[in-house]
Amino acid sequence: MEPDFSKYVLEGDNSAYANASGLVVPVVTRGGLEVGATGQSTGATRVSGVSIQHTPATKLWFGKVSNEPGYRSVTHHHGEAETGGYVLSGRARIYFGEKFEDYVDMEEGDWVFVPPFMPHIECNLSRTKPLTWMTTRTPENIVVNLPDIADAALRDWLNR
């Protein structure tokens, strides 16, 4: 079945994205010059490639998240933001649910969608290798840290 694109506007005004010269152009963030002033959870390094802080983007955050070996985040959610992730390298786990009794595991090449306001814990399953994610959020990189729970309370975490 072919998708129905008739509901989409195919023309519009993008002049709000014009640079100082009045031109609408792609904005490139060079590797190594990403912005590190983003919402953070201790132990997760988030750098922004596309965000409201340094591009004309107003409805999108896109960046790279790095976790050290054995890392697990504090309990958090991303507010109103829808979150999409892609495991670039390493093995990941996300705990969720009431008392964080449920989890999903991912490996290089896997994609994940995390709904808005869903408390969760992100983990690097490896004790020896880093984990790198590419992450996108709408509208922005919102990080709301919540009261944490003990490692021992996370099913299968200590004996991974």
Summary of the structure (lengths in Angstrom):
residues: 160
radius of gyration: 18.0
end to end distance: 42.8
largest distance: 58.1
contacts: 430
relative contact order: 0.22
helix: 6%
strand: 36%
